[in-house]
Amino acid sequence: MKILNFFESRAKGKIANIGIGLGSEQSQNLKVFKTTQYFLRKNSSKIYFFGEPKAISQLLNESATTKFNFELIESSKPEKDIITYLKENTINAVIRGNLSSSKFLIPLKHILNITEINRLALLESFDGKQFFFGPVGIDECNDYQKKINFIENAIILLKSLDVEPRISILSGGRLSDTGRDEYVDKTINMAKQVVSHLKEKYPKLNIRHDEILIETSLKNESNLIIAPDGISGNLTYRTLVHLGGGKAYGAIYMGLNSTIIDTSRVGKISEIEGALILSLALVKT
């Protein structure tokens, strides 16, 4: 069974209020709007769209003839208001959608009192293999302890879905490359330390250091792949999804009491729909 199917089964029969952000690109906003209509044909929930006045006005004509359950929230600061609605329980889940990541993270951290962001993406290769992947934020997992925290949060998430983690830790080179570059050596040593620590803490954990060989990770059917750092993770995500024929289904903000899903501002329909499925599956109703 593909990983997305676990979320689809969890989402079945649930009803929630889901907030999603709109941005400045009209075509992308329309893509989000139409994808939510399709989603709500199969799921009984309500969608709240948050956007600046121009973004909301662009959807007024589109929404005039639609009958699905939604609300348009016009705001000069949609990044702040969508988090405020979540904190006040007006909505049960947030999808960043087309909102700026930098602008979104500021009120997210402030209003929900969050100090560390850990986002775990659900990806699919061009040949249909699905796996969790992270970090995808450029400033995430930039030291040893943060990487340990990230992986442990991911283990908790997978086990909550009854998915047994098969973890692949990547580094910046092969073991035989040691000595060629100081930073590459650092990533190799950190990967070895992470594997050693987690094997000691979780003796039955299926975890291995696959060096720089991400293709080996998929060959071994790893369902959780950890990049050396946030920059390489972000580049891997973009290369797979935007150049390599793969797909993304959204990224889960881990370790929170709230359900928040990240998407790219240029996300494909499959990513928007995936984020809606993830949010409904994970929401506590």
Protein Blocks (a to p, Z undefined) as FASTA:
>chain_A
ZZklmmmmmmgopacdddddddfblklmmmmmmmmmmmmmmpccdddddddfklmmmmmm
mmmmpcbdcdddddfblmlmmmmmmmnomambdceklacfklmmmmmmmmnopabdcddd
ddddfkopacddddfbfkgokbfklmmmmmmmmmmmmmmnopacddddddfbdfklgoja
mklmmmmmmmmmmmmmmmmmmmmbccddehjalmlmmmnopabdcdfblmlmmmmmmmmm
mmnopacebjadehiabdcddddfkbcfklmmmmmmmmmmmpcZZ
